[in-house]
Amino acid sequence: MQNDNLNDTLPSAPQPDGNDENDHLAETQMSPAIRDGRGDTSPTQPISVDALEVQEIATSAVSDVEEPSVGKKKRSKWFGRLGIIISIFFGLVAVGALSGYGVGMGDRKENEELQRAKIAAEQFQLAQMDMDKGDYTTAVQRLEYVIRIFPEFPGGAEKLTIALLASQSTATPTIIPTSTLEPTPDNREVDELYQQALNAVAAEDWDTVLSNLDTIRKAMPDYRTVDIDGLYYIALRNRGVKKILNDGDLEGGIYDLNQAEVFAPIDAQAASYRQWAEWYQTGASFWEVDWEQAVYYFNMIVPVAPNLMDSSFFTAQSRLATAQVGYADVLIKRAENYMAEKYWCSADELIKEAASYKPLDPEDLETANYVASKCELSPNSFAP
């Protein structure tokens, strides 16, 4: 189509009779409220030149194509769908970006934790080497750094206590002038015993530590009282934990930890070990007497310390499995009593609980099916 005919293709506004073109244009730029003589008296925004130019260009492009009205509708729908698809696409991209950012931050945090643990482990090993060489001052610095960056590092606090005590014992003693009238006590024997106790601490030979400390305290009660008390605490605490976790001597471990508390409060970790040992002993006291109580106590131990054992070397996990079988038999007998009273639903609950502890034998399984059917017929047959 020729450009000369462009104006012919533009839609023209209807011209009312009796008004010229300028009057009509002024009227069309007024709001309906003004034309009606009521409402807001402010004029509506006039159409800008740029908007008219865009309209002319768009009209010209449409007229050049000479597309039928049906095609225009289809094209409009297509562009609308395309807009929706693009919006969904960018939404998914945004969600993916946020998800990737969260995963990246999680990975970064995990890597930082691993790096921190690695540095702490290296410094802990170097501190042990320093202690082996007798350089307790450097060992103390390393261990303080370990605890600062990794407070929960296993054995860090205990090793620092040992290094501190050792560094104090090897420091150059301050010479205090004494009266010539009072003889200087001969501490050579107890000094040697004290040094042997420190060496035993480094070797984790707790029996030797306690033996030497007992000898020192008996021979000279006022000798290095604060240091001796600290060594008593360390030796009793660590020997008690060893007895509980490694030796199966639960009673002896509980006793040592109770004695350690005489000198200082025990840490949370040692207190947990003592609690496990007490639960084990209590559960074992109900053995073959009250299976329900035995199951209760060993159920608390198994999630945290399944391999905890006493002098019988019977682990907590094995104890629990055996106790559950015994308790299942008790539950079935209780169910039989309920059946005699026709409390079918109460009996059904007990039999199902028993089945969760051990597989039912054929006879008990037949009884279970019978009781379940009775409970369905009498859904309110529970024991009062």
C-alpha positions in Angstrom: 0.0 0.0 0.0 1.3 3.5 -0.9 2.3 6.0 1.9 -0.1 8.5 0.2 -3.0 6.4 1.5 -1.7 6.3 5.1 -4.2 8.8 6.4 -7.0 6.8 4.8 -6.2 3.8 7.0 -6.2 5.7 10.3 -9.5 5.5 12.2 -11.1 9.0 12.5 -13.2 10.2 15.4 -16.8 11.0 14.6 -17.6 14.7 14.1 -20.8 15.8 15.8 -23.1 18.1 13.9 -22.9 21.8 14.6 -19.2 21.9 15.9 -16.0 22.5 14.1 -13.0 20.3 14.3 -11.2 22.4 17.0 -14.3 22.4 19.2 -14.6 18.7 18.9 -10.9 18.2 19.9 -11.3 20.4 23.0 -14.3 18.4 24.0 -12.7 15.0 23.6 -9.8 16.1 25.8 -12.2 16.8 28.7 -13.1 14.2 31.3 -16.6 12.7 31.2 -17.3 14.4 34.5 -16.7 17.9 33.0 -18.8 17.1 29.9 -21.6 16.0 32.2 -21.2 19.1 34.4 -20.5 17.3 37.7 -17.7 15.7 39.6 -14.0 16.6 39.4 -13.3 19.7 37.4 -9.7 18.9 36.5 -9.1 18.0 32.8 -7.8 14.5 31.8 -4.3 14.1 30.6 -4.1 15.0 26.8 -2.6 12.5 24.4 1.1 13.3 23.8 2.6 13.8 20.4 4.9 10.8 21.0 1.9 8.6 21.7 0.2 9.7 18.5 3.4 9.1 16.5 3.7 5.6 17.9 0.0 4.9 17.1 0.6 6.1 13.5 3.7 3.9 13.1 1.8 0.9 14.6 -1.2 1.5 12.3 1.0 1.8 9.3 2.8 -1.5 10.1 -0.5 -3.3 10.5 -1.9 -1.8 7.3 1.2 -2.8 5.3 0.7 -6.4 6.3 -3.0 -6.2 5.5 -3.7 -8.9 8.1 -7.4 -9.9 8.7 -9.0 -9.3 12.1 -8.9 -13.0 13.0 -5.2 -13.1 12.4 -4.7 -10.1 14.7 -6.5 -11.8 17.5 -4.4 -15.0 17.1 -1.3 -12.9 17.1 -2.3 -11.0 20.2 -3.0 -14.3 22.0 0.4 -15.7 20.9 2.2 -12.6 22.2 0.3 -12.9 25.5 1.3 -16.6 25.9 4.9 -15.7 25.0 4.9 -13.1 27.8 3.7 -15.6 30.3 6.3 -18.1 29.2 9.1 -15.5 29.5 7.9 -14.5 33.0 7.9 -18.1 34.1 11.3 -18.7 32.6 12.8 -15.7 34.4 11.1 -16.7 37.6 12.6 -20.2 37.5 16.0 -18.6 36.8 15.7 -16.4 39.8 14.6 -19.4 42.0 17.5 -21.4 40.7 19.9 -18.6 41.4 18.7 -18.2 45.0 18.9 -22.0 45.5 22.4 -22.1 44.2 23.4 -19.3 46.5 22.0 -21.1 49.5 23.8 -24.3 48.6 27.0 -22.4 48.0 26.8 -20.7 51.4 26.2 -24.1 53.0 29.2 -25.6 51.3 31.3 -22.7 52.3 30.4 -23.0 55.9 31.1 -26.7 55.9 34.5 -26.1 54.3 35.3 -23.6 57.0 34.4 -26.0 59.7 36.6 -28.7 58.2 39.5 -26.3 57.8 39.1 -25.2 61.5 39.0 -28.9 62.7 42.1 -29.7 60.6 44.1 -26.7 62.0 43.1 -27.6 65.5 44.1 -31.3 65.1 47.5 -30.2 63.7 48.2 -27.8 66.6 47.0 -30.5 69.1 49.6 -33.0 67.7 52.3 -30.3 67.8 51.5 -29.5 71.4 51.8 -33.2 72.3 55.2 -33.2 70.6 56.2 -30.1 72.6 55.2 -31.8 75.8 57.2 -34.9 74.9 60.2 -32.6 74.5 59.5 -30.9 77.9 58.5 -27.6 76.2 55.4 -27.1 78.2 55.2 -23.3 77.6 54.8 -23.7 73.9 52.4 -26.6 74.4 50.2 -24.4 76.5 50.1 -21.7 73.8 49.2 -24.2 71.1 46.5 -25.8 73.2 45.0 -22.4 74.2 44.8 -21.7 70.4 43.1 -25.0 69.8 40.4 -24.3 72.4 40.0 -20.8 71.1 39.2 -21.9 67.5 37.6 -25.3 68.3 36.2 -25.2 71.9 34.7 -28.7 71.5 38.0 -30.4 70.4 38.1 -33.8 72.1 40.6 -33.8 75.0 41.7 -30.2 74.4 40.7 -28.9 77.8 42.2 -31.9 79.7 45.5 -31.7 77.8 45.7 -27.9 78.5 45.3 -28.6 82.2 48.1 -31.1 82.1 50.4 -28.8 80.2 49.7 -25.9 82.6 50.5 -28.0 85.6 53.6 -29.3 84.0 54.8 -25.9 83.0 54.4 -24.7 86.6 56.4 -27.6 88.0 59.3 -27.0 85.5 59.4 -23.2 85.9 62.4 -21.8 87.8 61.3 -21.6 91.4 61.5 -18.3 93.2 64.1 -18.2 95.9 62.5 -17.0 99.2 65.0 -16.0 101.9 64.4 -18.1 105.0 65.5 -17.6 108.6 68.7 -19.3 109.5 67.0 -20.4 112.7 64.6 -22.7 110.7 66.1 -25.6 108.9 65.1 -25.9 105.2 63.0 -29.1 104.7 64.4 -31.8 102.5 61.9 -32.1 99.7 64.0 -34.1 97.4 62.0 -37.3 97.8 58.6 -35.7 97.3 59.9 -33.6 94.5 61.0 -36.7 92.7 57.6 -38.3 93.4 55.9 -35.2 92.1 57.9 -35.3 88.9 57.1 -39.0 88.4 53.4 -38.1 88.8 53.7 -35.5 86.1 55.4 -38.0 83.8 52.6 -40.5 84.5 50.0 -37.9 83.7 51.6 -37.3 80.3 51.6 -41.1 79.7 48.0 -41.4 80.9 49.0 -43.9 83.6 46.4 -42.8 86.1 47.0 -45.5 88.7 50.7 -44.4 89.0 49.6 -40.8 89.3 47.2 -41.5 92.1 49.6 -43.8 93.9 52.4 -41.1 93.9 49.9 -38.4 95.0 48.7 -40.5 97.9 52.4 -41.0 99.0 53.2 -37.3 98.7 50.1 -36.2 100.6 50.7 -38.7 103.4 54.4 -37.7 103.8 53.9 -33.9 103.4 50.2 -32.7 103.5 51.2 -29.1 102.8 53.3 -29.8 99.7 52.0 -27.9 96.6 48.4 -28.4 97.7 46.8 -26.6 94.7 48.9 -28.5 92.2 48.3 -31.8 94.0 44.5 -31.2 94.1 44.6 -30.4 90.3 46.4 -33.7 89.6 44.0 -35.6 91.7 41.1 -34.2 89.7 42.7 -35.0 86.4 43.7 -38.5 87.4 40.3 -39.4 89.0 38.3 -37.9 86.1 40.2 -39.7 83.4 40.5 -43.0 85.2 36.7 -43.0 85.9 35.9 -42.4 82.2 38.4 -45.2 81.2 36.7 -47.6 83.6 33.3 -46.9 82.2 34.1 -46.8 78.5 36.9 -49.3 78.2 37.1 -51.6 81.2 33.5 -52.4 81.9 34.0 -51.4 85.5 30.9 -49.2 85.8 30.8 -49.1 89.6 34.5 -48.2 89.8 34.1 -45.5 87.2 31.2 -43.9 89.0 33.2 -43.9 92.2 36.2 -42.2 90.6 34.1 -39.5 89.1 32.3 -38.9 92.4 35.8 -38.5 94.0 36.9 -36.1 91.3 34.0 -33.9 92.2 35.5 -33.4 95.6 38.2 -31.4 94.0 36.2 -29.6 91.2 33.0 -30.0 89.2 33.3 -32.6 86.5 32.7 -31.6 82.9 29.5 -32.3 81.0 31.1 -35.1 79.0 32.2 -37.1 82.1 28.8 -36.4 83.7 27.1 -38.0 80.7 29.3 -41.1 81.0 28.5 -41.4 84.6 24.7 -41.1 83.8 25.0 -43.9 81.3 26.7 -46.1 83.8 24.0 -45.4 86.4 21.2 -46.2 83.8 23.0 -49.5 82.9 23.3 -50.5 86.5 19.6 -49.6 87.3 18.4 -51.5 84.2 20.5 -54.6 85.1 19.0 -54.5 88.7 15.6 -55.2 87.1 16.9 -58.1 85.1 14.4 -61.1 85.1 12.5 -59.2 87.8 10.7 -56.5 85.9 11.3 -56.6 82.2 9.3 -53.4 81.6 11.7 -51.4 83.7 14.7 -53.1 82.1 13.5 -52.1 78.7 12.9 -48.6 79.9 16.5 -48.0 81.1 18.3 -49.8 78.3 16.1 -47.9 75.8 17.7 -44.7 77.1 21.3 -46.0 76.8 21.3 -47.7 73.3 20.8 -44.5 71.2 23.9 -42.9 72.8 26.1 -45.8 73.9 25.0 -49.1 72.4 28.3 -50.8 73.2 28.4 -49.8 76.9 28.9 -52.9 79.0 29.6 -54.0 82.6 32.0 -56.7 83.8 29.8 -59.4 82.2 30.7 -57.9 78.8 27.0 -57.9 77.9 26.4 -54.7 75.8 23.5 -52.4 76.4 22.2 -53.2 72.9 22.2 -57.0 73.7 20.6 -56.3 77.0 17.8 -54.3 75.4 17.1 -57.0 72.8 16.9 -59.7 75.5 14.7 -57.6 77.8 12.3 -56.8 74.9 11.7 -60.5 74.3 11.0 -61.0 78.0 8.7 -58.0 78.1 6.8 -59.3 75.0 5.9 -62.5 76.9 4.7 -60.4 79.8 2.5 -58.3 77.4 0.9 -61.4 75.9 0.0 -62.7 79.3 -1.6 -59.4 80.2 -3.5 -59.5 76.9 -4.9 -63.0 77.9 -6.2 -61.5 81.2 -7.9 -58.8 79.2 -9.4 -61.4 76.9 -10.9 -63.2 79.8 -12.7 -60.0 80.8 -13.7 -59.4 77.1 -11.6 -56.2 76.9 -10.8 -57.0 73.3 -9.3 -53.7 72.2 -7.0 -53.4 75.2 -5.8 -56.9 74.5 -5.3 -56.0 70.9 -3.1 -53.1 71.8 -0.9 -55.2 74.1 -0.5 -58.0 71.5 0.6 -55.4 68.9 3.1 -53.9 71.3 4.5 -57.4 72.0 4.8 -58.0 68.2 6.9 -54.9 67.9 9.5 -56.4 70.2 9.6 -59.9 68.8 7.9 -62.0 66.0 4.8 -63.8 67.3 4.8 -67.6 67.1 1.9 -69.2 65.2 -0.3 -69.7 68.2 0.1 -66.1 69.4 -0.5 -64.9 65.8 -3.8 -66.8 65.6 -4.8 -65.2 68.9 -3.8 -61.8 67.7 -6.1 -62.2 64.6 -9.0 -63.4 66.7 -8.6 -60.5 69.2 -8.3 -57.9 66.4 -11.6 -59.1 64.8 -13.3 -58.9 68.2 -12.1 -55.4 68.7 -13.5 -54.4 65.3 -16.9 -55.7 66.3 -16.7 -54.0 69.8 -14.6 -50.9 69.2 -15.2 -49.6 72.8 -14.1 -52.7 74.6 -11.2 -51.1 76.5 -10.2 -51.8 80.1 -11.4 -49.1 82.5 
